[in-house]
Amino acid sequence: MRPPAHQDKFTPFIANPDLDAQAAALPAGWEAAQHFHRLKGVLPAPLRRIVEDRAVDEIVARARELLRHAARPTRSVEVRLPAEGELDLDATLEQPRPWAPEDLVLRRTEPREVDLCLMLDMSLSMTGEKIALTALAAAILKLKLEAVSVVAFDTVAHRLVAANEAIGVRELVRRVLRVPAQGYTNIEAGLKMGVDELSRARRRERVGVLLSDGVANVGWDPVRVAPRFPRLHVVQVGREERQGTRTCERLARAGRGLRYRAVIYSQLPTVVRGLVRDCFGA
């Protein structure tokens, strides 16, 4: 049986009045990320902030390492003179002759402008390392796509980061780590709020990404919401159950997107990195 939080290995340091000694003894690195969800409820505010900062530092560092060799998403754009670009000879030859200067077809590479809404299943089963890995997946998306809104859902949906809200990756990770894992799983509510966030987004390309096991136990059928997304990709996480797999497949199909699979949570960051590469060319 697991000892209560006040009797675990950190108890002597929580009781120690010397703040420096307490801070030195608290977890750091990935251990801080794993234990923050449990410790945030028992540590006094100064120590809680120390562990939280360590957890955020580690998660952002891991996200940057996973993306070390990845480029920013780009797109190829067709332009005409006097704009700058490389000559697209094949497209130019298709123009009727004689050619005028404005008939020359050029192509240039521009940053890909994408608004993405990430919807996170944060119901009662989400604790410890699962939350840390979910925050790491969110950091990967934020570092690559920049314009990322975040919705967490349990029995109801919660807006963590609004569309068009200018925050950095550290603050995004901090907000995910602070979510209290609670309640049931209402995928429909999460998707509805995700659609609302994307409706306020400014960029032409708008995409939803759902992270869930696909097993909803409250709310209506979430598949009926999926067609309201311009595109919806689904990352099915955790143990594969027939109901969850069927729901995730139907969601991706109805949202004109792809279904990805992370069999265990430790695979989630790599799977999300692959999604970014596949869907956004980064």
Order of alpha helices (4+ residues) and beta strands (2+ residues): alpha-alpha-alpha-alpha-beta-beta-alpha-beta-beta-alpha-beta-beta-alpha-alpha-beta-beta-alpha-beta-alpha
